């Protein structure tokens, strides 16, 4: 099996001022992340404002990123949706576009029973040749039974692993000690060292778009066994994360990229425009990153 260990940018989706998809900006951002040394890209997820895009736009994002980056890095396509049929249509486009695997958050809004969620994953997993990286994000979707879902597919070779965006690190550890070893990725950027310590094979995160060097410092030092250096880099990352949260995480992350010379525009409504104070803070953070402090 291919080795998927490493750190992946949860790729943002660049927009023009009128809110339309910036196709050239999407390729530019993808190249920026990979040239920095990241392992791959997780495309179309929460950070990519996937649920603020139409289904056709999500498919177009897969086509654009696949055409530009397939074969150059590992590519995961998030196809999660409330509708199973919609998720399958997107999964087929991801397959045709050269992605390595699909990923999907559990269907949300309606309180689907466990068996319905299992059927949703089974249908997506077996609609294409691509393996599945399940997406555990209970704070966003309200579903807390992912361990049961994963266990039910543990003997299915189509199950690649899980993206674990939860503060429950005991559960992360459980995912790593099932009947078959899976790839498990830490999803909260501010907890990367903690996730790695509990057995994660790497991380997938939004801040990786604008501070990949710091993320690589965390990961590479941890892999080398220099835990103290990894923790020091984590503290640096967490200082930045703490600074951006009050102004709106995704808005700030995009504005920092704009200030770094990687234009991505703003976020789609109903995200609010970034305040003047937020823009100033983003400028300060970008200047700090440029200086290498």
VENSUL-V889872 format. One record per residue. RES is the residue in one letter. PSI is psi as a letter, one per 30 degrees, with the letter a starting at -180 (* if undefined). D_LAST is the distance of its C-alpha to the last C-alpha in Angstrom with 2 decimals. Layout:
BEGIN
{{RES | PSI | D_LAST} {RES | PSI | D_LAST}}
END
This chain:
BEGIN
{{X | k | 39.08} {X | k | 35.90} {X | j | 32.74} {X | g | 30.45} {X | k | 27.88} {X | a | 24.23} {X | k | 21.75} {X | k | 22.93} {X | k | 21.63} {X | j | 23.99} {X | k | 24.39} {X | l | 24.44} {X | j | 27.45} {X | k | 26.89} {X | l | 29.53} {X | l | 30.96} {X | e | 31.50} {X | g | 34.94} {X | f | 33.60} {X | l | 34.92} {X | k | 33.21} {X | j | 30.99} {X | e | 32.11} {X | e | 30.22} {X | e | 27.01} {X | e | 27.63} {X | e | 27.90} {X | e | 24.86} {X | e | 22.70} {X | e | 24.36} {X | e | 23.70} {X | e | 20.02} {X | e | 19.69} {X | e | 21.86} {X | f | 20.47} {X | f | 17.07} {X | g | 19.11} {X | l | 20.23} {X | e | 23.76} {X | a | 25.38} {X | k | 25.90} {X | j | 27.59} {X | k | 29.36} {X | g | 31.20} {X | a | 30.08} {X | e | 28.99} {X | e | 25.65} {X | g | 27.73} {X | h | 29.98} {X | e | 32.77} {X | g | 35.17} {X | g | 34.82} {X | l | 35.98} {X | l | 39.61} {X | e | 40.79} {X | e | 41.29} {X | e | 37.77} {X | e | 36.41} {X | e | 38.64} {X | e | 37.51} {X | e | 33.85} {X | e | 34.95} {X | e | 36.95} {X | e | 34.20} {X | e | 31.51} {X | e | 34.16} {X | e | 35.42} {X | e | 32.02} {X | f | 30.47} {X | k | 33.36} {X | f | 33.48} {X | f | 29.91} {X | l | 28.34} {X | k | 29.65} {X | k | 30.67} {X | k | 31.63} {X | j | 33.53} {X | j | 33.73} {X | g | 37.32} {X | k | 37.85} {X | l | 40.31} {X | e | 43.04} {X | k | 45.56} {X | e | 46.11} {X | e | 47.69} {X | e | 44.68} {X | e | 42.35} {X | e | 44.72} {X | e | 44.89} {X | e | 41.11} {X | e | 41.06} {X | e | 43.61} {X | e | 41.54} {X | e | 38.50} {X | e | 40.82} {X | f | 42.16} {X | g | 38.66} {X | g | 37.64} {X | l | 35.53} {X | f | 35.46} {X | l | 36.06} {X | l | 36.59} {X | l | 35.21} {X | k | 36.68} {X | l | 36.17} {X | k | 39.47} {X | k | 41.69} {X | a | 41.15} {X | d | 42.86} {X | k | 46.24} {X | i | 46.69} {X | k | 47.58} {X | l | 49.20} {X | e | 47.74} {X | e | 50.27} {X | e | 49.37} {X | e | 45.69} {X | e | 46.71} {X | e | 48.93} {X | e | 46.13} {X | e | 43.92} {X | e | 46.92} {X | e | 47.89} {X | e | 44.46} {X | e | 44.05} {X | g | 47.41} {X | f | 47.38} {X | l | 45.39} {X | f | 44.71} {X | k | 41.04} {X | l | 39.91} {X | k | 38.55} {X | j | 35.24} {X | l | 36.22} {X | j | 33.78} {X | j | 33.92} {X | i | 32.54} {X | e | 34.94} {X | f | 33.10} {X | e | 33.55} {X | f | 36.91} {X | g | 38.61} {X | k | 39.83} {X | g | 39.46} {X | g | 41.73} {X | e | 39.57} {X | e | 40.32} {X | e | 43.99} {X | e | 43.39} {X | e | 41.43} {X | e | 44.10} {X | f | 46.81} {X | g | 45.35} {X | f | 44.27} {X | g | 47.08} {X | j | 46.38} {X | f | 44.63} {X | f | 43.20} {X | j | 40.81} {X | e | 37.51} {X | a | 35.46} {X | k | 33.61} {X | k | 30.44} {X | j | 30.11} {X | i | 28.39} {X | l | 29.52} {X | f | 28.51} {X | i | 31.64} {X | f | 30.31} {X | e | 33.83} {X | e | 34.98} {X | e | 32.23} {X | e | 33.58} {X | e | 37.08} {X | f | 36.27} {X | f | 35.36} {X | h | 38.66} {X | a | 41.28} {X | e | 44.24} {X | k | 42.22} {X | k | 38.57} {X | l | 36.46} {X | k | 32.96} {X | k | 31.03} {X | k | 27.67} {X | k | 25.51} {X | f | 25.13} {X | j | 22.96} {X | e | 19.26} {X | f | 18.50} {X | g | 21.03} {X | e | 20.28} {X | e | 20.28} {X | e | 23.38} {X | e | 25.06} {X | e | 24.52} {X | f | 25.90} {X | g | 28.97} {X | g | 29.62} {X | k | 27.84} {X | f | 27.72} {X | a | 24.42} {X | l | 23.04} {X | k | 23.57} {X | l | 21.27} {X | e | 20.44} {X | f | 16.65} {X | f | 16.86} {X | e | 17.74} {X | f | 14.41} {X | h | 11.86} {X | e | 14.04} {X | e | 11.59} {X | e | 10.51} {X | e | 14.25} {X | e | 15.29} {X | e | 13.31} {X | e | 15.31} {X | e | 18.49} {X | e | 18.62} {X | e | 17.85} {X | e | 20.46} {X | e | 22.95} {X | f | 22.59} {X | g | 23.38} {X | i | 20.21} {X | e | 20.22} {X | e | 18.11} {X | e | 15.13} {X | e | 15.97} {X | e | 16.13} {X | e | 12.77} {X | e | 11.28} {X | e | 13.85} {X | e | 12.81} {X | e | 9.31} {X | e | 11.47} {X | e | 14.01} {X | e | 12.09} {X | e | 11.65} {X | e | 15.24} {X | e | 16.55} {X | f | 15.33} {X | f | 17.05} {X | e | 20.27} {X | f | 22.09} {X | f | 22.14} {X | j | 23.30} {X | e | 21.28} {X | e | 22.61} {X | e | 22.73} {X | e | 19.09} {X | e | 18.07} {X | e | 20.28} {X | e | 19.11} {X | e | 15.43} {X | e | 16.91} {X | e | 19.07} {X | f | 16.28} {X | g | 14.60} {X | g | 18.02} {X | i | 19.54} {X | k | 22.32} {X | f | 23.77} {X | a | 25.48} {X | a | 26.01} {X | l | 27.73} {X | l | 31.49} {X | k | 33.67} {X | g | 34.19} {X | k | 30.41} {X | l | 30.04} {X | l | 28.19} {X | k | 24.77} {X | l | 25.21} {X | e | 24.06} {X | e | 21.84} {X | e | 20.33} {X | e | 19.79} {X | e | 18.00} {X | e | 15.67} {X | e | 15.12} {X | e | 14.37} {X | e | 11.70} {X | e | 10.05} {X | e | 10.60} {X | e | 9.16} {X | e | 5.74} {X | e | 6.38} {X | e | 7.91} {X | f | 5.50} {X | g | 3.80} {X | * | 0.00}}
END
